[in-house]
Amino acid sequence: MEGIQDKKIEIRNETEKKIEALADSELTKKYQHIEKRLFEFANFLESKISLLYMNTDYEVNTRNIVQKCFDYNKVVVLPVFEDDKRRVKLMKANQIDTDLVTGARGVLEPNPERCKPIPIESIDIAIIPGIAFDEKGGRIGTGRGYYDKLIPRLSITTRKVALALECQIVAQIPMESHDRHVDIIITEDRIIYKI
């Protein structure tokens, strides 16, 4: 168990260094390619209710994606992290500027006073964050386990899609019994279907 945790920390650290080595202009360009691929992806285009995320450092920047979803009149669902319970509440947001506040993790999340809860079974597509992935859909997140608990609660028909830079794709993610996979990974260069 400890060996797996050490390997995950090593992969997380190596991936973070790769991202830090990229110039801001290069990162922006790569994020734009990922955004373009996402908005051409049939499952995403056809989805009505999309679970998205506001990124932390080392996750694909999603601010433009979330704004574009609002512009397209998609129903945008974002997580509210309950640190004390290590759980996520899902809430519908309508605008970045008025509906989101900085949460306990230092990331924008829906303001519970302005936003309504959304039942998890109504999510058509879930965009899942992560720091590193492999081509089998294995993922390493921030290490807090929020999404490993959330993913099994999603409907079996809900597509679980990750957004990643090519430098975030590694040969193999060491997986533990509680770790959860994604179905599809969209990078700046390709779309990877879980093998």
Summary of the structure (lengths in Angstrom):
residues: 195
radius of gyration: 15.8
end to end distance: 24.9
largest distance: 45.8
contacts: 594
relative contact order: 0.18
helix: 35%
strand: 24%
